[in-house]
Amino acid sequence: MSRYDRFAERYASRDVPWDRAEPPPEVLATAPALPVGRALDLGCGFGRAALFLARLGWHVDAVDFVPAAIEEARARARAAGLADRIVFHVGDIADMAFLDGPYDLAIDVGTLHSLEEAELRGVAAGLARLLRPGAQFLLFAHLDMQGVPTGGDDPRRWLDEAVLHAVFGADFQLERSERGTTQVGDNPPWPSAWFWFRRAGEGG
């Protein structure tokens, strides 16, 4: 089963363990400390991060490659009275030619760790084009654990941190990271980390 088919099946069946009323604490702490501007939510799912940012006054572009996820996210934005602050896109974050910057913030909560290296390079190039110098990129990812596969019908590994730094190092500066473990559903806990990147160049 392809990555798209796996996620499309989850959203169609509403088997979405990451669906919560609010984004993770790291997003809750980071976004309010920043000046309000334009934000980009990568792999937005049902839109929890986009909705949170919009409530703070941000204008948000939110992207997911599963149409059912975007349809539900739009419905939730309308119900919350925030549809005028969020534009939802069905699209591939590895090729974001359909978006125009500049953005002041980008958030990815658990998308990049599913991508191959060529796709990661596409994301990095897109963010380098779209984010203004000095903009924040907040990333959460499951980390590769000495080549241990993810299990189930997905034979690939999670994110290799060395690859992450190699791909983003030219245009982004890592300000800090926080490591931990994450458990989704009945799966065993997996090493994970939050990364606070800053778009290189002059800017606030």
matplotlib code that plots the C-alpha trace (Angstrom):
import matplotlib.pyplot as plt

x = [0.0, 1.4, 1.9, -1.0, -3.3, -2.4, -3.3, -6.3, -7.7, -7.1, -8.8, -11.7, -12.3, -11.5, -8.8, -6.7, -5.0, -3.2, -6.6, -6.8, -8.5, -5.2, -1.7, 1.1, 2.5, 5.5, 3.3, 1.2, 4.3, 6.1, 3.5, 2.1, 5.7, 6.1, 4.8, 1.6, 2.0, 1.7, 2.1, 2.4, 1.1, 2.6, 0.7, -2.2, -4.5, -7.8, -6.3, -5.7, -2.5, -3.9, -7.0, -4.9, -2.8, -5.8, -7.3, -4.2, -4.6, -2.3, -3.2, -2.5, -1.9, -2.4, -1.4, -2.2, -2.1, -5.3, -8.5, -10.7, -8.4, -8.6, -12.4, -12.9, -10.3, -12.3, -15.5, -13.9, -12.6, -16.1, -17.6, -15.1, -15.6, -12.0, -12.4, -11.4, -8.0, -7.0, -6.6, -6.4, -4.6, -4.6, -1.0, 2.4, 4.8, 7.7, 6.7, 5.2, 5.3, 1.6, 2.4, 3.8, 5.6, 6.9, 5.9, 6.9, 6.4, 6.2, 5.1, 5.4, 4.0, 4.9, 5.1, 8.8, 9.6, 7.5, 9.4, 12.3, 15.5, 14.6, 11.3, 13.0, 15.2, 12.0, 10.6, 13.8, 14.0, 10.4, 10.7, 13.9, 12.0, 8.9, 10.1, 11.5, 15.0, 14.7, 11.4, 10.9, 10.5, 9.1, 9.4, 8.4, 9.6, 10.0, 13.7, 15.4, 16.7, 19.7, 17.9, 15.0, 12.0, 8.8, 6.9, 3.5, 3.2, 5.7, 9.2, 11.0, 12.7, 11.8, 13.9, 17.6, 18.8, 22.1, 20.1, 17.8, 20.8, 22.5, 19.3, 18.4, 21.8, 22.5, 19.5, 18.4, 20.1, 19.2, 18.5, 17.6, 16.1, 14.3, 14.4, 11.8, 9.6, 6.2, 3.5, 0.7, -2.1, -1.0, 2.4, 5.5, 7.1, 9.5, 12.4, 11.3, 12.4, 11.3, 13.5, 13.5, 15.1, 15.6, 15.7, 19.2, 19.8, 19.0, 15.7, 14.0]
y = [0.0, 3.4, 6.2, 8.1, 5.1, 4.5, 8.1, 8.3, 5.2, 6.6, 9.8, 8.1, 5.8, 8.6, 6.5, 9.6, 9.3, 12.6, 14.4, 16.6, 19.9, 21.7, 21.3, 20.0, 22.0, 23.1, 24.8, 26.3, 27.8, 28.9, 30.7, 33.2, 34.4, 35.5, 38.6, 37.7, 37.3, 34.7, 31.0, 27.8, 24.5, 21.5, 18.2, 20.0, 17.1, 18.3, 21.7, 21.8, 23.9, 26.2, 26.8, 27.6, 30.1, 31.7, 32.3, 34.2, 36.4, 34.7, 34.3, 30.7, 28.5, 24.8, 21.9, 18.2, 15.7, 13.9, 15.6, 14.1, 15.7, 19.1, 18.8, 18.3, 21.0, 23.5, 22.5, 23.0, 26.4, 27.5, 26.2, 28.1, 31.3, 31.3, 30.5, 34.0, 33.5, 30.0, 28.9, 25.1, 23.4, 19.8, 19.5, 17.9, 19.6, 18.3, 20.6, 23.8, 25.8, 26.6, 28.8, 32.3, 33.8, 35.3, 33.5, 34.3, 30.8, 27.3, 24.3, 20.6, 18.2, 14.7, 14.8, 14.9, 11.6, 9.8, 11.3, 10.0, 12.1, 13.4, 14.6, 16.2, 18.2, 19.4, 20.5, 22.3, 24.1, 25.1, 26.5, 28.3, 30.0, 30.7, 31.7, 35.2, 35.5, 35.1, 33.1, 30.2, 26.6, 24.3, 20.6, 17.5, 14.1, 10.5, 9.6, 6.7, 4.2, 2.4, 1.2, -0.4, -0.4, 1.3, -2.0, -3.0, -2.6, 0.3, -1.0, 2.4, 4.0, 7.2, 10.4, 10.1, 13.1, 13.4, 13.6, 16.3, 18.5, 17.9, 18.8, 21.9, 23.1, 25.3, 27.6, 27.0, 27.4, 25.0, 27.0, 24.1, 20.7, 18.7, 14.9, 12.5, 9.5, 9.5, 6.8, 6.7, 4.3, 0.9, 1.2, 1.0, 4.3, 5.7, 8.2, 11.6, 15.2, 18.8, 21.1, 24.9, 26.1, 29.7, 30.7, 32.0, 35.5, 38.9, 39.3, 39.5]
z = [0.0, -0.9, 1.6, 0.0, 0.2, 3.9, 4.9, 2.7, 4.3, 7.8, 7.0, 5.3, 8.3, 10.8, 12.3, 13.0, 16.4, 16.0, 15.7, 18.8, 19.7, 20.0, 18.5, 20.6, 23.6, 21.5, 19.0, 21.8, 23.4, 20.2, 18.1, 20.7, 21.3, 17.6, 15.9, 14.0, 10.2, 7.5, 8.5, 6.6, 8.0, 6.3, 6.4, 8.1, 8.5, 10.0, 10.6, 14.3, 14.0, 11.3, 13.4, 16.5, 14.5, 12.9, 16.4, 17.2, 14.2, 11.7, 8.1, 7.2, 4.2, 5.1, 2.9, 2.9, 0.1, 1.2, -0.1, 2.7, 5.3, 3.6, 3.2, 6.9, 7.8, 5.7, 7.4, 10.8, 9.8, 8.7, 11.9, 13.9, 12.0, 10.7, 7.1, 6.1, 7.7, 6.4, 2.8, 2.5, -0.3, -1.6, -2.6, -2.2, 0.2, -1.7, -4.6, -3.3, -6.5, -6.0, -3.0, -2.9, 0.1, 2.1, 5.3, 8.8, 10.3, 9.0, 11.1, 10.3, 13.0, 11.8, 8.0, 7.1, 8.7, 6.1, 3.2, 1.1, 0.9, -2.6, -1.2, 1.8, -0.6, -2.3, 1.0, 2.0, -1.4, -1.1, 2.4, 1.5, -1.3, 0.8, 4.2, 4.7, 6.3, 10.0, 9.8, 12.2, 11.0, 13.8, 13.0, 14.8, 13.6, 14.6, 14.4, 12.8, 15.5, 14.1, 11.0, 12.8, 10.4, 11.3, 11.2, 9.7, 6.0, 5.9, 5.3, 5.4, 8.3, 10.1, 9.7, 9.7, 11.6, 9.7, 6.5, 8.0, 8.8, 5.5, 3.6, 5.6, 6.6, 3.6, 4.2, 7.8, 11.2, 14.0, 17.1, 19.4, 19.6, 22.2, 22.2, 23.6, 22.7, 21.1, 21.0, 18.4, 19.1, 20.0, 18.4, 20.7, 21.7, 19.2, 19.5, 18.3, 18.5, 18.0, 16.0, 16.0, 12.7, 11.6, 7.9, 7.3, 6.2, 7.5, 9.2, 12.6]

ax = plt.figure().add_subplot(projection="3d")
ax.plot(x, y, z, "-o")
ax.set_aspect("equal")
plt.show()
